[in-house]
Amino acid sequence: MKKSKVSDARPLRADQSGNMRTVRKVIPYLWPDDQPWVKRRVVIALLLLLIAKLIAVGTPFFYKAAVDALAGESTSADLMLGIGAVGLTVAYGMARLMNVGFQQLRDVVFAQVGQRALRMLALETFQHIHRLSMRYHITRKTGGLSRIIERGVKGVDFLLRFLLFSIGPLVLELLMIAVVLFVLFDVWYLAVVVVTIAAYVWFTFAITEWRVKIRKVMNDQDTDANQKAIDSLLNFETVKYFGAEAREADRYDGAMERYVDAALKTNYSLAFLNFGQSFLITAGLVIVMVLAALGVGRGDLTVGDFVMVNAYMIQITMPLNFLGTVYREIRQALIDMADMFDLLEQPAEVEDKPDAVALKVNGGEIELDNVYFGYDKERPILKGVSLTVPPGQTVAIVGPSGSGKSTIGRLLFRFYDVVDGALRIDGQDVRDVTQSSLHDNVGVVPQDTVLFNDTVLYNIAYGRPEATKAEIEAAAKAAKIHDFIVSLPDGYQTRVGERGLKLSGGEKQRVGIARTLLKDPPILLLDEATSALDSQTERDIQQSLAEMSQGRTVITIAHRLSTIADADQIVVLDNGQIVERGRHEDLLVRGGRYAAMWLRQASEEDAAA
């Protein structure tokens, strides 16, 4: 099998500095300065944990005393207030129950702390993703991104819980048991326990580090398979168009085959780890029990002492076995969370200035002042574009593909910042105002309106969530979609499907127009809003767009020149520069680039007819 390219994409995060970075980022969720109730719950949980551990270490004494009483060696039973074997057995059972009870109470007290951290980090990650630039989102795989978030957020709750309640308490319990064995028996018992624990910890950590690398490959293959599945489902129609179901199934099965291969290695290595751990623990247990048996044979120890030693060794075995699981999970959680924190540290390309103010739109004049821009430094798109759109007027931008038409729209909405020059609205540079106020004042009707998998009502109301039902219906009527909506079985409560697939292209566009009308922005950007529609639907929607444009400043990016003949000004872009500008009639008379485009499209339409 070929080595996964995904796993080679970046170095494995097993280094200590990376782990410490992750832990440092998690600690504030455990001990926030502005949330004293969180600190109280952490302290109470730790106290409950300490009580549980003290009870756990003391429990074998009741067991020993009960066995001594039954064996006729009453010394230890007398020490236990003379309550007899039955009473000691009941006390032993109560101690075990109290140990479990305090641990469960500890979990109940801490639950809100862990869930609060999970919720806060999930929200922070979600908000940060929306702050990231368009450049990031068009290059990022959505399916892989969702898995990174899912695994990272789950890792937070796990790490908080087990850092606090597993590693530290485990060390405490082992130390307490070691002291008991040293005081009540002799140094050889302690030596065996220490060597056993040291060998166990070394073996567990060494094998787990090896397994982490395998698990990393498995995670990458899982992400890759998930991405292929989501990508294929999102492009369901394209798959059908090209009869590519078998091809997509092969791609997905290939990714799953690589995942299964890595998963099998993970399972095999887990079996080796479990057997090795069991061997070391069993060897230590047998050696200690042999020492105790010899002590009983010599008369130095009682049968109760033999049983107590066995109980303590079993008590050591349980948390050590747990240590293996916890260490593996913590290492995996650290990897998953490192991916998520890498995402959180991804800088936003477009950010508000510290002194940014809200955009104030008086008339809605848009000015591009000698604007230069390129998505790649080596490939400039706009080369010194200067353009003014007067308040309340419509300016159409036309030109061949790649000339920079849609780029101007993205700069207006500030998906990107200009490389040089300036873009202003009513004299205010868009880089000096808040993005939220800019977005509030600019409405966009794109070429392909994408809808949420929710109701028609929800999708229209997305333009202004606080709008009343009457306002939503008024916007739908203005977009000439109301009658269609009420004809549906569920009316406005009809669900539109994933990305609005249950609606036709024209219906989706009208919903998008209604959504933008409800937003009621003073500035409107129509980005080839009808180019994907048939001629009849396009003519119908053009009427709605014309009515929508009344009283607003409009930039319309068009492919079909017939749709922008009534614009106040037409700008022809070519190779990132304005080569012509003027009204439709003037440009035709001039006989330049625009006139040639007009004649070519007219001849194509005649040929199609």
C-alpha positions in Angstrom: 0.0 0.0 0.0 1.2 3.5 -0.8 2.0 5.8 2.1 -0.8 8.3 2.8 0.0 11.7 1.5 -2.4 13.1 4.1 -0.2 11.9 6.9 2.8 13.5 5.4 1.1 16.9 5.1 2.5 18.1 8.3 4.8 16.7 11.1 3.3 14.5 13.8 2.5 16.6 16.8 4.1 14.4 19.4 6.7 16.9 20.6 6.5 18.1 24.1 6.2 21.8 23.3 3.2 21.2 21.2 1.5 19.2 24.0 2.3 21.9 26.5 0.9 24.5 24.2 -2.4 22.6 24.0 -2.5 22.1 27.8 -1.9 25.9 28.4 -4.8 26.7 26.1 -7.1 24.4 28.0 -6.3 25.5 31.6 -8.2 28.8 31.4 -11.4 26.8 30.7 -10.7 25.0 34.0 -9.8 28.0 36.1 -11.4 31.2 34.5 -10.8 34.4 36.4 -14.2 35.8 35.6 -16.2 32.7 36.6 -15.8 32.0 40.3 -18.5 29.3 40.2 -16.3 27.3 38.0 -13.4 27.5 40.4 -15.7 26.5 43.3 -16.9 23.4 41.4 -13.3 22.4 40.6 -12.3 22.7 44.3 -15.3 20.8 45.5 -14.7 18.1 42.9 -11.0 17.8 44.0 -12.1 17.5 47.7 -14.5 14.7 46.8 -11.8 13.0 44.9 -9.4 13.1 47.9 -12.1 11.7 50.2 -12.7 8.9 47.6 -9.0 8.0 47.4 -8.6 8.0 51.2 -11.6 5.6 51.5 -10.2 3.4 48.7 -6.8 3.1 50.4 -8.4 2.3 53.7 -10.9 -0.3 52.4 -8.5 -3.3 52.3 -8.0 -2.9 56.1 -11.6 -4.0 56.7 -11.1 -6.9 54.3 -7.9 -8.0 56.3 -9.7 -7.6 59.6 -12.7 -9.7 58.5 -10.4 -12.5 57.2 -8.4 -12.5 60.5 -11.5 -12.7 62.5 -12.8 -15.6 60.5 -9.4 -17.3 60.8 -9.4 -16.9 64.5 -6.7 -14.3 64.6 -8.6 -11.6 66.4 -5.9 -9.0 66.8 -6.9 -7.0 63.7 -10.6 -7.5 64.5 -10.1 -6.1 68.0 -8.5 -3.1 66.5 -11.6 -2.6 64.4 -13.7 -1.8 67.5 -14.5 -5.4 68.1 -17.5 -5.4 65.7 -16.8 -9.0 64.5 -16.4 -10.6 61.1 -20.0 -9.8 59.9 -19.7 -6.2 60.9 -16.3 -5.9 59.3 -17.7 -7.4 56.1 -20.6 -4.9 56.1 -18.1 -2.1 56.8 -16.0 -3.3 53.9 -19.0 -3.2 51.6 -20.0 0.3 52.8 -16.4 1.6 52.2 -16.5 0.3 48.6 -19.9 1.8 48.1 -18.8 5.2 49.6 -15.7 5.2 47.3 -17.9 4.8 44.2 -20.4 7.3 45.6 -17.9 10.0 46.2 -16.4 9.5 42.7 -19.8 9.7 41.1 -20.6 12.8 43.1 -17.3 14.3 41.9 -18.3 13.7 38.3 -21.7 15.3 38.9 -20.1 18.4 40.4 -17.5 18.7 37.6 -19.9 18.0 34.7 -20.9 21.6 34.3 -17.3 22.7 34.1 -16.5 20.2 31.3 -19.7 20.9 29.4 -19.2 24.7 29.7 -15.7 24.4 28.3 -16.9 22.2 25.4 -19.7 24.7 24.5 -17.4 27.7 24.8 -14.7 26.2 22.6 -17.2 24.9 20.1 -18.7 28.4 19.8 -15.2 30.1 19.6 -14.2 27.7 16.8 -17.4 28.2 14.9 -17.1 32.0 15.2 -13.5 31.9 14.1 -14.2 29.9 11.0 -16.7 32.5 9.9 -14.1 35.2 10.5 -11.6 33.5 8.2 -11.1 34.8 4.8 -12.8 33.7 1.5 -9.3 32.6 0.4 -9.2 30.1 3.3 -12.6 28.8 2.7 -12.2 28.2 -1.0 -9.1 26.1 -0.4 -10.3 24.2 2.7 -12.1 20.9 2.6 -15.4 21.2 4.4 -15.7 17.6 5.4 -12.2 17.5 6.9 -12.8 20.8 8.7 -16.0 19.4 10.3 -14.0 16.3 11.6 -11.2 18.5 13.0 -13.8 20.5 15.0 -15.8 17.5 16.1 -12.7 15.6 17.4 -11.1 18.7 18.9 -14.1 19.8 20.9 -14.7 16.3 22.3 -11.1 16.2 23.2 -11.5 19.3 25.5 -14.0 17.7 27.8 -11.9 14.5 27.9 -8.7 16.3 28.6 -10.2 18.5 31.3 -11.7 15.6 33.1 -8.8 13.2 32.9 -6.0 15.7 33.6 -7.8 16.6 36.8 -9.3 13.2 37.8 -6.9 10.6 36.4 -3.2 11.3 36.3 -2.9 13.3 39.5 -5.2 11.0 41.5 -3.5 7.9 40.1 -0.1 9.1 41.3 -1.6 10.0 44.8 -3.2 6.6 45.2 -0.1 4.8 44.1 2.0 6.8 46.6 -0.4 6.1 49.5 -0.5 2.3 48.7 3.4 2.3 48.5 3.6 3.9 51.9 1.2 1.3 53.4 3.1 -1.6 51.9 6.4 -0.2 53.2 5.1 0.6 56.8 3.1 -2.6 57.3 5.3 -5.1 55.5 8.9 -4.4 54.3 11.0 -2.7 51.7 10.9 -5.7 49.3 7.2 -5.3 48.8 7.7 -1.7 48.0 10.6 -2.5 45.6 8.5 -5.0 43.6 5.7 -2.5 43.4 7.9 0.3 42.3 9.7 -1.8 39.7 6.4 -3.2 38.4 4.9 0.3 38.1 8.0 1.7 36.4 8.2 -1.1 33.9 4.5 -0.8 33.2 4.6 3.0 32.7 7.6 2.8 30.5 6.1 0.0 28.3 2.7 1.7 28.1 4.2 5.1 27.1 6.7 3.6 24.6 4.1 1.4 22.8 1.5 4.2 23.0 3.8 6.6 21.2 4.2 4.1 18.5 0.4 3.5 18.4 -0.2 7.3 18.2 1.6 7.4 14.9 -0.6 4.6 13.5 -3.7 6.3 15.0 -2.7 9.6 13.3 -2.6 7.8 9.9 -6.0 6.2 10.7 -7.5 9.7 11.6 -6.1 11.2 8.4 -7.7 8.4 6.3 -11.0 8.8 8.2 -10.9 12.5 7.4 -10.1 11.8 3.8 -12.9 9.2 3.4 -15.4 11.6 5.1 -14.3 14.4 2.8 -14.8 12.3 -0.3 -18.3 11.2 0.9 -19.4 14.8 1.7 -17.9 16.2 -1.5 -19.7 13.5 -3.6 -23.1 14.1 -1.8 -22.8 17.8 -2.2 -22.3 17.3 -5.9 -25.1 14.7 -6.2 -26.4 16.1 -9.4 -23.0 16.2 -11.1 -22.4 12.6 -10.2 -25.8 11.7 -11.8 -25.1 13.8 -14.9 -21.9 11.9 -15.7 -23.1 8.5 -14.5 -20.3 8.5 -12.1 -21.9 6.5 -9.2 -19.5 3.6 -9.6 -16.5 6.0 -9.9 -17.5 7.8 -6.7 -18.1 4.5 -4.9 -14.6 3.4 -6.0 -13.0 6.6 -4.7 -14.8 6.3 -1.4 -14.0 2.6 -1.1 -10.4 3.3 -1.8 -10.3 5.8 1.0 -12.1 3.4 3.3 -9.6 0.6 2.3 -6.7 2.8 3.5 -8.7 3.6 6.7 -9.4 -0.1 7.4 -5.7 -0.9 6.9 -4.7 1.7 9.4 -7.5 0.7 11.8 -6.3 -3.0 11.7 -2.8 -1.9 12.6 -4.3 0.1 15.4 -6.2 -3.0 16.7 -3.2 -5.3 16.4 -1.0 -2.9 18.3 -3.7 -2.5 20.9 -3.7 -6.3 21.4 0.1 -6.3 21.8 -0.1 -3.4 24.3 -2.8 -5.1 26.4 -1.0 -8.4 26.6 2.3 -6.7 27.5 0.6 -4.7 30.3 -1.1 -7.8 31.6 2.2 -9.7 31.6 3.9 -7.0 33.7 1.1 -6.6 36.2 0.7 -10.3 36.6 4.4 -10.8 37.2 4.4 -8.1 39.9 1.3 -9.5 41.5 2.7 -13.1 41.6 6.0 -11.9 43.1 4.3 -9.9 45.8 1.9 -12.8 46.6 4.8 -15.2 46.8 6.5 -12.9 49.3 3.3 -12.7 51.3 2.7 -16.5 51.2 6.3 -17.1 52.4 5.6 -14.6 55.2 2.5 -16.4 56.3 4.4 -19.7 56.2 7.0 -18.3 58.5 4.4 -16.9 60.8 5.4 -13.3 60.2 2.1 -12.5 58.5 -1.5 -13.5 59.0 -3.9 -14.8 56.4 -5.5 -11.4 56.5 -2.2 -9.8 55.6 -1.9 -12.1 52.6 -5.4 -11.1 51.5 -4.7 -7.4 52.1 -1.6 -7.5 50.0 -3.6 -9.2 47.2 -6.3 -6.5 47.5 -3.7 -3.7 47.3 -2.1 -5.3 44.2 -5.5 -5.6 42.5 -6.2 -2.0 43.5 -2.9 -1.0 41.9 -3.7 -3.0 38.8 -7.0 -1.3 38.1 -5.7 2.3 37.9 -2.6 1.2 36.0 -4.8 -0.5 33.4 -6.8 2.7 33.4 -3.5 4.7 33.0 -2.9 2.9 29.7 -6.3 3.9 28.4 -6.1 7.4 29.7 -2.6 8.0 28.3 -3.6 6.7 24.9 -6.8 8.9 24.9 -4.9 12.0 26.3 -2.3 11.6 23.6 -5.0 11.3 20.9 -7.0 14.2 22.5 -3.8 16.3 22.3 -3.4 15.5 18.6 -7.0 16.2 17.9 -7.0 19.5 19.9 -3.7 20.6 18.3 -5.4 20.4 14.9 -8.3 22.5 16.3 -6.0 25.0 18.0 -4.0 25.3 14.7 -7.3 26.2 13.2 -8.0 28.8 15.9 -4.6 30.3 15.3 -5.2 30.6 11.6 -5.2 34.4 11.1 -8.1 36.1 9.5 -6.9 37.8 6.4 -9.5 40.6 6.7 -9.9 42.1 10.1 -11.5 45.3 11.5 -9.1 48.0 12.6 -9.0 48.7 16.3 -10.5 52.1 15.7 -13.0 51.0 13.0 -16.3 52.8 13.0 -19.7 51.9 11.6 -20.3 52.7 8.0 -22.7 55.6 7.5 -24.5 55.5 4.1 -25.9 58.9 3.1 -26.4 58.5 -0.7 -24.5 55.3 -1.4 -21.8 56.6 -3.7 -19.2 53.9 -4.5 -15.7 54.9 -5.6 -12.8 52.7 -6.8 -9.7 54.8 -6.7 -6.8 53.3 -8.7 -7.5 49.8 -7.4 -4.9 47.1 -7.8 -5.6 43.5 -6.6 -4.6 39.9 -7.3 -5.5 36.7 -5.6 -1.9 35.7 -6.1 1.0 38.2 -6.1 2.3 36.7 -9.3 -1.0 37.1 -11.1 -2.6 40.6 -10.8 -6.3 40.8 -11.6 -7.2 44.5 -11.3 -4.7 46.9 -12.6 -5.4 50.5 -11.6 -9.2 50.5 -11.9 -10.9 53.8 -11.1 -14.7 54.0 -11.2 -17.4 56.1 -9.5 -21.0 54.9 -9.1 -23.1 57.9 -8.2 -25.8 57.6 -5.5 -29.0 55.9 -6.7 -27.5 54.9 -10.1 -26.9 51.6 -11.7 -23.5 50.8 -13.2 -23.0 47.6 -15.1 -19.7 45.9 -15.4 -19.1 43.6 -18.4 -16.2 41.9 -20.0 -14.7 38.5 -20.8 -14.2 35.8 -18.2 -11.2 36.5 -16.0 -11.3 40.2 -16.6 -12.0 41.0 -12.9 -15.8 41.7 -12.9 -16.7 39.4 -9.9 -13.5 40.5 -8.1 -14.8 44.0 -7.8 -17.9 42.6 -6.1 -15.8 40.6 -3.7 -13.8 43.7 -2.8 -17.0 45.8 -2.3 -18.2 43.2 0.2 -14.6 43.1 1.6 -14.0 39.4 1.2 -10.6 40.7 0.3 -8.7 44.0 0.8 -7.2 45.9 -2.1 -3.5 45.5 -2.7 -3.2 49.2 -3.6 -5.5 52.1 -4.1 -8.8 52.4 -2.2 -12.5 51.5 -2.3 -14.8 54.0 -0.7 -18.5 54.3 0.1 -19.7 57.9 0.6 -16.0 58.8 1.0 -15.4 56.2 3.7 -12.7 53.7 3.0 -14.1 50.2 3.5 -11.0 49.2 5.4 -11.8 51.9 8.0 -15.3 50.7 8.9 -16.5 47.6 10.6 -17.2 44.6 8.5 -20.6 44.1 10.1 -21.8 47.6 9.2 -20.5 47.2 5.7 -22.4 43.9 5.3 -25.5 45.4 6.7 -25.5 48.1 4.0 -24.6 45.9 1.0 -27.1 43.4 -0.4 -26.0 40.7 -2.9 -27.9 38.6 -5.3 -25.4 36.0 -6.6 -25.5 33.9 -9.8 -26.4 30.8 -7.8 -28.5 31.5 -4.7 -27.6 28.9 -2.1 -30.4 28.2 0.4 -30.3 26.6 3.9 -31.9 23.2 4.3 -34.8 24.7 6.1 -38.2 26.3 5.3 -38.9 28.9 2.7 -39.9 31.2 5.5 -36.5 30.7 7.2 -34.6 31.4 4.0 -36.4 34.6 3.2 -36.3 35.8 6.8 -32.5 35.3 6.8 -32.3 38.7 5.3 -33.8 40.2 8.5 -34.5 37.7 11.2 -36.6 40.1 13.3 -39.0 40.8 10.3 -42.7 40.1 10.8 -44.6 37.5 8.8 -46.3 40.3 6.9 -43.0 41.9 5.9 -41.7 38.5 4.8 -44.7 38.0 2.6 -44.4 41.5 1.2 -40.8 40.8 0.2 -42.0 37.5 -1.4 -44.7 39.4 -3.4 -42.2 42.0 -4.6 -39.9 39.2 -5.8 -42.9 37.5 -7.6 -42.6 34.3 -5.5 -45.5 34.6 -3.0 -48.1 32.9 -5.2 -45.8 30.0 -5.9 -45.0 29.6 -2.2 -48.7 29.6 -1.1 -49.4 27.0 -3.8 -47.1 24.5 -2.1 -48.6 22.0 0.3 -46.9 23.4 3.3 -46.7 27.0 2.1 -44.0 29.0 3.8 -43.2 26.1 6.0 -42.0 24.0 3.0 -38.5 22.8 3.4 -36.2 23.5 0.4 -33.8 20.7 0.7 -30.0 20.6 0.8 -28.7 23.8 -0.9 -32.3 24.4 -2.1 -32.3 21.5 -4.5 -36.1 21.1 -4.2 -36.6 24.4 -6.0 -35.9 25.3 -9.6 -33.1 27.7 -10.5 -35.6 30.5 -11.0 -37.5 29.8 -7.8 -34.2 29.8 -5.8 -33.3 33.2 -7.4 -36.6 34.7 -6.5 -36.2 33.5 -2.9 -32.8 35.1 -2.9 -34.2 38.3 -4.3 -36.9 38.3 -1.6 -34.3 37.7 1.1 -32.3 40.7 -0.2 -35.4 42.8 -0.5 -36.3 42.1 3.1 -32.7 43.1 4.1 -33.5 46.5 2.4 -29.8 47.6 1.8 -29.0 51.0 0.2 -26.3 49.4 -2.0 -27.0 46.4 -4.2 -24.6 44.0 -6.0 -26.1 41.8 -8.7 -23.4 39.3 -9.5 -24.5 37.7 -12.8 -27.8 37.1 -11.0 -29.6 35.7 -14.1 -26.9 34.1 -16.2 -27.7 30.6 -15.1 -31.4 30.9 -16.0 -33.3 30.3 -19.1 -34.4 33.2 -21.3 -38.0 33.4 -20.1 -37.2 33.0 -16.4 -34.4 35.6 -16.9 -36.9 38.1 -18.4 -39.3 37.5 -15.5 -36.6 37.9 -12.9 -35.1 41.0 -14.6 -38.4 42.8 -14.0 -38.1 41.9 -10.2 -34.5 43.1 -10.2 -35.4 46.3 -11.9 -38.0 47.1 -9.3 -35.7 46.1 -6.6 -33.0 48.5 -7.9 -35.2 51.6 -7.6 -33.7 54.1 -5.2 -30.6 52.1 -4.6 -27.0 52.3 -5.8 -26.5 49.2 -7.9 -23.4 47.5 -9.3 -24.6 44.7 -11.7 -22.1 42.3 -13.1 -23.4 40.8 -16.3 -22.6 38.3 -19.0 -25.7 38.8 -21.1 -25.5 42.4 -22.4 -29.3 42.5 -23.1 -29.9 42.5 -19.3 -28.0 45.8 -18.7 -28.9 47.9 -21.7 -30.9 50.3 -19.4 -27.9 50.9 -16.9 -26.9 54.5 -16.2 -23.4 53.6 -17.1 -21.7 50.5 -18.6 -18.1 49.7 -17.8 -16.2 47.3 -20.0 -13.3 45.5 -18.3 -10.6 43.6 -20.1 -7.5 42.1 -18.5 -8.1 44.0 -15.3 -8.5 47.4 -16.8 -11.4 49.6 -18.0 -11.2 49.8 -21.7 -14.6 51.5 -22.3 -17.4 53.2 -20.4 -20.6 55.0 -21.3 -24.3 54.4 -21.9 -25.5 51.5 -24.1 -26.4 53.7 -27.1 -23.1 55.6 -26.9 -21.0 52.5 -26.8 -22.8 51.0 -29.7 -22.2 54.1 -31.8 -18.6 54.2 -30.8 -18.1 50.7 -32.4 -15.5 49.5 -29.9 -15.2 46.5 -27.7 -18.7 46.7 -26.3 -20.3 47.0 -29.7 -18.4 43.9 -30.9 -19.6 42.0 -27.8 -23.2 43.1 -28.5 -23.1 42.0 -32.1 -21.5 38.7 -31.3 -24.2 37.9 -28.6 -27.0 39.1 -30.9 -25.8 36.7 -33.7 -25.5 33.8 -31.3 -29.1 34.4 -30.0 -30.3 34.6 -33.6 -28.5 31.4 -34.5 -30.0 29.7 -31.4 -33.5 30.9 -32.4 
